[in-house]
Amino acid sequence: MVQNEEKEKLLRDYGYPVQSIPRLVQEIDSMSLDKVKKLILPFNDITADKSFRRD
């Protein structure tokens, strides 16, 4: 449980939308914290220079 709290904090620190964090934590539940740190990028880096279209 402590690792999930640490993963949640990491996602918050990285700027992921608050409403998305519970789902993301479920998806990365089986991964180690070290693997998650290596795998994810700050949200702003992922979305930089991209426009989101809603059709």
N, CA, C and O atoms as a Tripos MOL2 file, in Angstrom:
@<TRIPOS>MOLECULE
protein
  220   219    55     0     0
PROTEIN
NO_CHARGES

@<TRIPOS>ATOM
      1 N           0.8230   -1.2000    0.0000 N.3       1 MET1
      2 CA          0.0000    0.0000    0.0000 C.3       1 MET1
      3 C           0.8630    1.2580    0.0000 C.2       1 MET1
      4 O           0.5120    2.2560   -0.6290 O.2       1 MET1
      5 N           1.9780    1.2100    0.6980 N.am      2 VAL2
      6 CA          2.8700    2.3680    0.7550 C.3       2 VAL2
      7 C           3.3940    2.6980   -0.6370 C.2       2 VAL2
      8 O           3.5030    3.8690   -1.0010 O.2       2 VAL2
      9 N           3.7210    1.6580   -1.4230 N.am      3 GLN3
     10 CA          4.2260    1.9110   -2.7720 C.3       3 GLN3
     11 C           3.1700    2.5910   -3.6340 C.2       3 GLN3
     12 O           3.5060    3.4620   -4.4370 O.2       3 GLN3
     13 N           1.8930    2.2130   -3.4870 N.am      4 ASN4
     14 CA          0.8500    2.8700   -4.2690 C.3       4 ASN4
     15 C           0.7440    4.3450   -3.8980 C.2       4 ASN4
     16 O           0.5120    5.1890   -4.7640 O.2       4 ASN4
     17 N           0.9120    4.6560   -2.6290 N.am      5 GLU5
     18 CA          0.8910    6.0590   -2.2080 C.3       5 GLU5
     19 C           2.0770    6.8070   -2.8060 C.2       5 GLU5
     20 O           1.9480    7.9630   -3.2100 O.2       5 GLU5
     21 N           3.2230    6.1510   -2.8620 N.am      6 GLU6
     22 CA          4.4010    6.7760   -3.4620 C.3       6 GLU6
     23 C           4.2100    6.9710   -4.9640 C.2       6 GLU6
     24 O           4.6250    7.9890   -5.5170 O.2       6 GLU6
     25 N           3.5850    6.0030   -5.6190 N.am      7 LYS7
     26 CA          3.3030    6.1290   -7.0560 C.3       7 LYS7
     27 C           2.3180    7.2630   -7.2990 C.2       7 LYS7
     28 O           2.4760    8.0360   -8.2440 O.2       7 LYS7
     29 N           1.3020    7.3640   -6.4470 N.am      8 GLU8
     30 CA          0.3320    8.4510   -6.5710 C.3       8 GLU8
     31 C           1.0120    9.8030   -6.3960 C.2       8 GLU8
     32 O           0.7390   10.7410   -7.1450 O.2       8 GLU8
     33 N           1.8960    9.9020   -5.4060 N.am      9 LYS9
     34 CA          2.6220   11.1580   -5.1790 C.3       9 LYS9
     35 C           3.5050   11.4920   -6.3820 C.2       9 LYS9
     36 O           3.5840   12.6500   -6.7920 O.2       9 LYS9
     37 N           4.1620   10.4870   -6.9420 N.am     10 LEU10
     38 CA          5.0020   10.6980   -8.1170 C.3      10 LEU10
     39 C           4.1690   11.2490   -9.2810 C.2      10 LEU10
     40 O           4.5770   12.2000   -9.9470 O.2      10 LEU10
     41 N           3.0150   10.6510   -9.5150 N.am     11 LEU11
     42 CA          2.1470   11.1300  -10.5970 C.3      11 LEU11
     43 C           1.6850   12.5650  -10.3350 C.2      11 LEU11
     44 O           1.6390   13.3820  -11.2550 O.2      11 LEU11
     45 N           1.3500   12.8650   -9.0990 N.am     12 ARG12
     46 CA          0.9500   14.2450   -8.7540 C.3      12 ARG12
     47 C           2.1170   15.2060   -8.9840 C.2      12 ARG12
     48 O           1.9460   16.2730   -9.5730 O.2      12 ARG12
     49 N           3.2860   14.8200   -8.5200 N.am     13 ASP13
     50 CA          4.4680   15.6700   -8.6860 C.3      13 ASP13
     51 C           4.7940   15.8830  -10.1590 C.2      13 ASP13
     52 O           5.2970   16.9380  -10.5440 O.2      13 ASP13
     53 N           4.5060   14.8810  -10.9760 N.am     14 TYR14
     54 CA          4.7750   14.9680  -12.4120 C.3      14 TYR14
     55 C           3.6830   15.7220  -13.1680 C.2      14 TYR14
     56 O           3.7920   15.9190  -14.3780 O.2      14 TYR14
     57 N           2.6350   16.1450  -12.4660 N.am     15 GLY15
     58 CA          1.6260   16.9920  -13.0820 C.3      15 GLY15
     59 C           0.4970   16.2700  -13.7990 C.2      15 GLY15
     60 O          -0.2040   16.8790  -14.6080 O.2      15 GLY15
     61 N           0.3050   14.9810  -13.5220 N.am     16 TYR16
     62 CA         -0.7950   14.2530  -14.1520 C.3      16 TYR16
     63 C          -2.1220   14.7660  -13.6030 C.2      16 TYR16
     64 O          -2.2010   15.1430  -12.4340 O.2      16 TYR16
     65 N          -3.1680   14.7840  -14.4340 N.am     17 PRO17
     66 CA         -4.4760   15.2720  -13.9750 C.3      17 PRO17
     67 C          -4.9770   14.4530  -12.7830 C.2      17 PRO17
     68 O          -4.9290   13.2230  -12.7970 O.2      17 PRO17
     69 N          -5.4480   15.1400  -11.7730 N.am     18 VAL18
     70 CA         -5.8820   14.5050  -10.5270 C.3      18 VAL18
     71 C          -6.9340   13.4320  -10.7830 C.2      18 VAL18
     72 O          -6.8980   12.3700  -10.1620 O.2      18 VAL18
     73 N          -7.8660   13.6990  -11.6900 N.am     19 GLN19
     74 CA         -8.9440   12.7390  -11.9500 C.3      19 GLN19
     75 C          -8.4340   11.4680  -12.6280 C.2      19 GLN19
     76 O          -9.1260   10.4510  -12.6000 O.2      19 GLN19
     77 N          -7.2600   11.4920  -13.2280 N.am     20 SER20
     78 CA         -6.6940   10.3260  -13.9120 C.3      20 SER20
     79 C          -5.8130    9.4620  -13.0110 C.2      20 SER20
     80 O          -5.5440    8.3030  -13.3290 O.2      20 SER20
     81 N          -5.3730   10.0140  -11.9090 N.am     21 ILE21
     82 CA         -4.4050    9.3180  -11.0610 C.3      21 ILE21
     83 C          -4.9120    7.9820  -10.5210 C.2      21 ILE21
     84 O          -4.1620    7.0070  -10.5800 O.2      21 ILE21
     85 N          -6.1390    7.8720   -9.9990 N.am     22 PRO22
     86 CA         -6.5770    6.5570   -9.4900 C.3      22 PRO22
     87 C          -6.5190    5.4510  -10.5540 C.2      22 PRO22
     88 O          -6.1100    4.3270  -10.2600 O.2      22 PRO22
     89 N          -6.9240    5.7680  -11.7740 N.am     23 ARG23
     90 CA         -6.8840    4.7690  -12.8530 C.3      23 ARG23
     91 C          -5.4380    4.4100  -13.1960 C.2      23 ARG23
     92 O          -5.1180    3.2390  -13.4030 O.2      23 ARG23
     93 N          -4.5790    5.4030  -13.2560 N.am     24 LEU24
     94 CA         -3.1700    5.1490  -13.5680 C.3      24 LEU24
     95 C          -2.5070    4.3020  -12.4870 C.2      24 LEU24
     96 O          -1.7170    3.4100  -12.7960 O.2      24 LEU24
     97 N          -2.8220    4.5740  -11.2260 N.am     25 VAL25
     98 CA         -2.2450    3.7970  -10.1320 C.3      25 VAL25
     99 C          -2.6810    2.3340  -10.2500 C.2      25 VAL25
    100 O          -1.8880    1.4280   -9.9950 O.2      25 VAL25
    101 N          -3.9250    2.1040  -10.6310 N.am     26 GLN26
    102 CA         -4.3870    0.7220  -10.8320 C.3      26 GLN26
    103 C          -3.6040    0.0420  -11.9490 C.2      26 GLN26
    104 O          -3.2400   -1.1280  -11.8360 O.2      26 GLN26
    105 N          -3.3500    0.7730  -13.0150 N.am     27 GLU27
    106 CA         -2.6480    0.1930  -14.1560 C.3      27 GLU27
    107 C          -1.1810   -0.1170  -13.8560 C.2      27 GLU27
    108 O          -0.6200   -1.0600  -14.4150 O.2      27 GLU27
    109 N          -0.5670    0.6620  -12.9870 N.am     28 ILE28
    110 CA          0.8520    0.4420  -12.6790 C.3      28 ILE28
    111 C           1.0470   -0.2870  -11.3520 C.2      28 ILE28
    112 O           2.1630   -0.3710  -10.8390 O.2      28 ILE28
    113 N          -0.0380   -0.8070  -10.8060 N.am     29 ASP29
    114 CA         -0.0160   -1.4630   -9.4920 C.3      29 ASP29
    115 C           1.0150   -2.5800   -9.4050 C.2      29 ASP29
    116 O           1.6730   -2.7250   -8.3740 O.2      29 ASP29
    117 N           1.1700   -3.3640  -10.4470 N.am     30 SER30
    118 CA          2.0720   -4.5140  -10.3870 C.3      30 SER30
    119 C           3.5370   -4.1510  -10.6480 C.2      30 SER30
    120 O           4.4190   -5.0000  -10.5110 O.2      30 SER30
    121 N           3.7970   -2.9090  -11.0180 N.am     31 MET31
    122 CA          5.1660   -2.4780  -11.3030 C.3      31 MET31
    123 C           5.8510   -1.9770  -10.0340 C.2      31 MET31
    124 O           5.2060   -1.4660   -9.1190 O.2      31 MET31
    125 N           7.1560   -2.1340  -10.0050 N.am     32 SER32
    126 CA          7.9130   -1.5800   -8.8790 C.3      32 SER32
    127 C           8.0020   -0.0590   -9.0420 C.2      32 SER32
    128 O           7.8660    0.4710  -10.1450 O.2      32 SER32
    129 N           8.2300    0.6160   -7.9390 N.am     33 LEU33
    130 CA          8.3510    2.0710   -7.9760 C.3      33 LEU33
    131 C           9.5160    2.4920   -8.8660 C.2      33 LEU33
    132 O           9.4100    3.4710   -9.6040 O.2      33 LEU33
    133 N          10.6200    1.7650   -8.8020 N.am     34 ASP34
    134 CA         11.7810    2.0980   -9.6420 C.3      34 ASP34
    135 C          11.4330    1.9920  -11.1270 C.2      34 ASP34
    136 O          11.8290    2.8430  -11.9230 O.2      34 ASP34
    137 N          10.6990    0.9540  -11.4920 N.am     35 LYS35
    138 CA         10.3150    0.7840  -12.8940 C.3      35 LYS35
    139 C           9.3870    1.9110  -13.3340 C.2      35 LYS35
    140 O           9.5120    2.4230  -14.4460 O.2      35 LYS35
    141 N           8.4610    2.2960  -12.4670 N.am     36 VAL36
    142 CA          7.5390    3.3910  -12.7810 C.3      36 VAL36
    143 C           8.3180    4.6830  -12.9890 C.2      36 VAL36
    144 O           8.0280    5.4390  -13.9160 O.2      36 VAL36
    145 N           9.3020    4.9410  -12.1380 N.am     37 LYS37
    146 CA         10.1070    6.1580  -12.2650 C.3      37 LYS37
    147 C          10.8450    6.1990  -13.6000 C.2      37 LYS37
    148 O          11.0080    7.2650  -14.1920 O.2      37 LYS37
    149 N          11.2880    5.0410  -14.0670 N.am     38 LYS38
    150 CA         12.0030    4.9810  -15.3380 C.3      38 LYS38
    151 C          11.0580    5.0560  -16.5280 C.2      38 LYS38
    152 O          11.4510    5.4950  -17.6090 O.2      38 LYS38
    153 N           9.8210    4.6320  -16.3370 N.am     39 LEU39
    154 CA          8.8780    4.5010  -17.4310 C.3      39 LEU39
    155 C           8.1080    5.7770  -17.7510 C.2      39 LEU39
    156 O           7.8880    6.1000  -18.9180 O.2      39 LEU39
    157 N           7.7040    6.4950  -16.7200 N.am     40 ILE40
    158 CA          6.8380    7.6510  -16.9660 C.3      40 ILE40
    159 C           7.6420    8.9380  -17.1080 C.2      40 ILE40
    160 O           8.7650    9.0530  -16.6180 O.2      40 ILE40
    161 N           7.0430    9.8810  -17.7770 N.am     41 LEU41
    162 CA          7.6160   11.2140  -17.9540 C.3      41 LEU41
    163 C           6.6970   12.2310  -17.3120 C.2      41 LEU41
    164 O           5.5070   11.9660  -17.1410 O.2      41 LEU41
    165 N           7.2220   13.3820  -16.9550 N.am     42 PRO42
    166 CA          6.3350   14.4420  -16.4850 C.3      42 PRO42
    167 C           5.2580   14.7290  -17.5270 C.2      42 PRO42
    168 O           5.5380   14.7770  -18.7250 O.2      42 PRO42
    169 N           4.0390   14.9170  -17.0660 N.am     43 PHE43
    170 CA          2.8950   15.1100  -17.9430 C.3      43 PHE43
    171 C           3.1110   16.2610  -18.9140 C.2      43 PHE43
    172 O           2.7330   16.1680  -20.0820 O.2      43 PHE43
    173 N           3.7090   17.3310  -18.4450 N.am     44 ASN44
    174 CA          3.9460   18.4870  -19.3190 C.3      44 ASN44
    175 C           4.8960   18.1480  -20.4640 C.2      44 ASN44
    176 O           4.7690   18.7010  -21.5560 O.2      44 ASN44
    177 N           5.8440   17.2460  -20.2280 N.am     45 ASP45
    178 CA          6.7570   16.8180  -21.2920 C.3      45 ASP45
    179 C           6.0150   16.0030  -22.3480 C.2      45 ASP45
    180 O           6.3080   16.1050  -23.5390 O.2      45 ASP45
    181 N           5.0630   15.2040  -21.9100 N.am     46 ILE46
    182 CA          4.3010   14.3540  -22.8270 C.3      46 ILE46
    183 C           3.3910   15.2060  -23.7130 C.2      46 ILE46
    184 O           3.2490   14.9430  -24.9070 O.2      46 ILE46
    185 N           2.7830   16.2200  -23.1190 N.am     47 THR47
    186 CA          1.7880   17.0080  -23.8420 C.3      47 THR47
    187 C           2.3560   18.2510  -24.5120 C.2      47 THR47
    188 O           1.6170   18.9780  -25.1750 O.2      47 THR47
    189 N           3.6230   18.5070  -24.3570 N.am     48 ALA48
    190 CA          4.2310   19.7130  -24.9360 C.3      48 ALA48
    191 C           4.1070   19.6990  -26.4660 C.2      48 ALA48
    192 O           4.3120   18.6740  -27.1160 O.2      48 ALA48
    193 N           3.7760   20.8330  -27.0010 N.am     49 ASP49
    194 CA          3.6730   21.0340  -28.4390 C.3      49 ASP49
    195 C           2.6780   20.0960  -29.1310 C.2      49 ASP49
    196 O           2.8410   19.7620  -30.3050 O.2      49 ASP49
    197 N           1.6660   19.6830  -28.4050 N.am     50 LYS50
    198 CA          0.6130   18.8640  -29.0010 C.3      50 LYS50
    199 C          -0.7070   19.5760  -28.7950 C.2      50 LYS50
    200 O          -0.9900   20.0890  -27.7120 O.2      50 LYS50
    201 N          -1.4960   19.6010  -29.8240 N.am     51 SER51
    202 CA         -2.8320   20.1760  -29.6730 C.3      51 SER51
    203 C          -3.8220   19.0230  -29.6160 C.2      51 SER51
    204 O          -3.7410   18.0680  -30.3880 O.2      51 SER51
    205 N          -4.7450   19.1350  -28.6930 N.am     52 PHE52
    206 CA         -5.7460   18.1030  -28.5380 C.3      52 PHE52
    207 C          -6.9990   18.5250  -29.2950 C.2      52 PHE52
    208 O          -7.5440   19.6050  -29.0690 O.2      52 PHE52
    209 N          -7.4410   17.6620  -30.1890 N.am     53 ARG53
    210 CA         -8.6340   17.9600  -30.9770 C.3      53 ARG53
    211 C          -9.7920   17.1470  -30.4290 C.2      53 ARG53
    212 O          -9.6680   15.9580  -30.1370 O.2      53 ARG53
    213 N         -10.8950   17.8130  -30.3040 N.am     54 ARG54
    214 CA        -12.1260   17.1260  -29.9060 C.3      54 ARG54
    215 C         -13.0950   17.2390  -31.0540 C.2      54 ARG54
    216 O         -13.6770   18.2950  -31.3020 O.2      54 ARG54
    217 N         -13.2540   16.1490  -31.7400 N.am     55 ASP55
    218 CA        -14.1550   16.1380  -32.8960 C.3      55 ASP55
    219 C         -15.5100   15.6200  -32.5140 C.2      55 ASP55
    220 O         -16.4010   15.5390  -33.3590 O.2      55 ASP55
@<TRIPOS>BOND
     1     1     2 1
     2     2     3 1
     3     3     4 2
     4     3     5 am
     5     5     6 1
     6     6     7 1
     7     7     8 2
     8     7     9 am
     9     9    10 1
    10    10    11 1
    11    11    12 2
    12    11    13 am
    13    13    14 1
    14    14    15 1
    15    15    16 2
    16    15    17 am
    17    17    18 1
    18    18    19 1
    19    19    20 2
    20    19    21 am
    21    21    22 1
    22    22    23 1
    23    23    24 2
    24    23    25 am
    25    25    26 1
    26    26    27 1
    27    27    28 2
    28    27    29 am
    29    29    30 1
    30    30    31 1
    31    31    32 2
    32    31    33 am
    33    33    34 1
    34    34    35 1
    35    35    36 2
    36    35    37 am
    37    37    38 1
    38    38    39 1
    39    39    40 2
    40    39    41 am
    41    41    42 1
    42    42    43 1
    43    43    44 2
    44    43    45 am
    45    45    46 1
    46    46    47 1
    47    47    48 2
    48    47    49 am
    49    49    50 1
    50    50    51 1
    51    51    52 2
    52    51    53 am
    53    53    54 1
    54    54    55 1
    55    55    56 2
    56    55    57 am
    57    57    58 1
    58    58    59 1
    59    59    60 2
    60    59    61 am
    61    61    62 1
    62    62    63 1
    63    63    64 2
    64    63    65 am
    65    65    66 1
    66    66    67 1
    67    67    68 2
    68    67    69 am
    69    69    70 1
    70    70    71 1
    71    71    72 2
    72    71    73 am
    73    73    74 1
    74    74    75 1
    75    75    76 2
    76    75    77 am
    77    77    78 1
    78    78    79 1
    79    79    80 2
    80    79    81 am
    81    81    82 1
    82    82    83 1
    83    83    84 2
    84    83    85 am
    85    85    86 1
    86    86    87 1
    87    87    88 2
    88    87    89 am
    89    89    90 1
    90    90    91 1
    91    91    92 2
    92    91    93 am
    93    93    94 1
    94    94    95 1
    95    95    96 2
    96    95    97 am
    97    97    98 1
    98    98    99 1
    99    99   100 2
   100    99   101 am
   101   101   102 1
   102   102   103 1
   103   103   104 2
   104   103   105 am
   105   105   106 1
   106   106   107 1
   107   107   108 2
   108   107   109 am
   109   109   110 1
   110   110   111 1
   111   111   112 2
   112   111   113 am
   113   113   114 1
   114   114   115 1
   115   115   116 2
   116   115   117 am
   117   117   118 1
   118   118   119 1
   119   119   120 2
   120   119   121 am
   121   121   122 1
   122   122   123 1
   123   123   124 2
   124   123   125 am
   125   125   126 1
   126   126   127 1
   127   127   128 2
   128   127   129 am
   129   129   130 1
   130   130   131 1
   131   131   132 2
   132   131   133 am
   133   133   134 1
   134   134   135 1
   135   135   136 2
   136   135   137 am
   137   137   138 1
   138   138   139 1
   139   139   140 2
   140   139   141 am
   141   141   142 1
   142   142   143 1
   143   143   144 2
   144   143   145 am
   145   145   146 1
   146   146   147 1
   147   147   148 2
   148   147   149 am
   149   149   150 1
   150   150   151 1
   151   151   152 2
   152   151   153 am
   153   153   154 1
   154   154   155 1
   155   155   156 2
   156   155   157 am
   157   157   158 1
   158   158   159 1
   159   159   160 2
   160   159   161 am
   161   161   162 1
   162   162   163 1
   163   163   164 2
   164   163   165 am
   165   165   166 1
   166   166   167 1
   167   167   168 2
   168   167   169 am
   169   169   170 1
   170   170   171 1
   171   171   172 2
   172   171   173 am
   173   173   174 1
   174   174   175 1
   175   175   176 2
   176   175   177 am
   177   177   178 1
   178   178   179 1
   179   179   180 2
   180   179   181 am
   181   181   182 1
   182   182   183 1
   183   183   184 2
   184   183   185 am
   185   185   186 1
   186   186   187 1
   187   187   188 2
   188   187   189 am
   189   189   190 1
   190   190   191 1
   191   191   192 2
   192   191   193 am
   193   193   194 1
   194   194   195 1
   195   195   196 2
   196   195   197 am
   197   197   198 1
   198   198   199 1
   199   199   200 2
   200   199   201 am
   201   201   202 1
   202   202   203 1
   203   203   204 2
   204   203   205 am
   205   205   206 1
   206   206   207 1
   207   207   208 2
   208   207   209 am
   209   209   210 1
   210   210   211 1
   211   211   212 2
   212   211   213 am
   213   213   214 1
   214   214   215 1
   215   215   216 2
   216   215   217 am
   217   217   218 1
   218   218   219 1
   219   219   220 2
@<TRIPOS>SUBSTRUCTURE
     1 MET1         2 RESIDUE 1 A MET
     2 VAL2         6 RESIDUE 1 A VAL
     3 GLN3        10 RESIDUE 1 A GLN
     4 ASN4        14 RESIDUE 1 A ASN
     5 GLU5        18 RESIDUE 1 A GLU
     6 GLU6        22 RESIDUE 1 A GLU
     7 LYS7        26 RESIDUE 1 A LYS
     8 GLU8        30 RESIDUE 1 A GLU
     9 LYS9        34 RESIDUE 1 A LYS
    10 LEU10       38 RESIDUE 1 A LEU
    11 LEU11       42 RESIDUE 1 A LEU
    12 ARG12       46 RESIDUE 1 A ARG
    13 ASP13       50 RESIDUE 1 A ASP
    14 TYR14       54 RESIDUE 1 A TYR
    15 GLY15       58 RESIDUE 1 A GLY
    16 TYR16       62 RESIDUE 1 A TYR
    17 PRO17       66 RESIDUE 1 A PRO
    18 VAL18       70 RESIDUE 1 A VAL
    19 GLN19       74 RESIDUE 1 A GLN
    20 SER20       78 RESIDUE 1 A SER
    21 ILE21       82 RESIDUE 1 A ILE
    22 PRO22       86 RESIDUE 1 A PRO
    23 ARG23       90 RESIDUE 1 A ARG
    24 LEU24       94 RESIDUE 1 A LEU
    25 VAL25       98 RESIDUE 1 A VAL
    26 GLN26      102 RESIDUE 1 A GLN
    27 GLU27      106 RESIDUE 1 A GLU
    28 ILE28      110 RESIDUE 1 A ILE
    29 ASP29      114 RESIDUE 1 A ASP
    30 SER30      118 RESIDUE 1 A SER
    31 MET31      122 RESIDUE 1 A MET
    32 SER32      126 RESIDUE 1 A SER
    33 LEU33      130 RESIDUE 1 A LEU
    34 ASP34      134 RESIDUE 1 A ASP
    35 LYS35      138 RESIDUE 1 A LYS
    36 VAL36      142 RESIDUE 1 A VAL
    37 LYS37      146 RESIDUE 1 A LYS
    38 LYS38      150 RESIDUE 1 A LYS
    39 LEU39      154 RESIDUE 1 A LEU
    40 ILE40      158 RESIDUE 1 A ILE
    41 LEU41      162 RESIDUE 1 A LEU
    42 PRO42      166 RESIDUE 1 A PRO
    43 PHE43      170 RESIDUE 1 A PHE
    44 ASN44      174 RESIDUE 1 A ASN
    45 ASP45      178 RESIDUE 1 A ASP
    46 ILE46      182 RESIDUE 1 A ILE
    47 THR47      186 RESIDUE 1 A THR
    48 ALA48      190 RESIDUE 1 A ALA
    49 ASP49      194 RESIDUE 1 A ASP
    50 LYS50      198 RESIDUE 1 A LYS
    51 SER51      202 RESIDUE 1 A SER
    52 PHE52      206 RESIDUE 1 A PHE
    53 ARG53      210 RESIDUE 1 A ARG
    54 ARG54      214 RESIDUE 1 A ARG
    55 ASP55      218 RESIDUE 1 A ASP
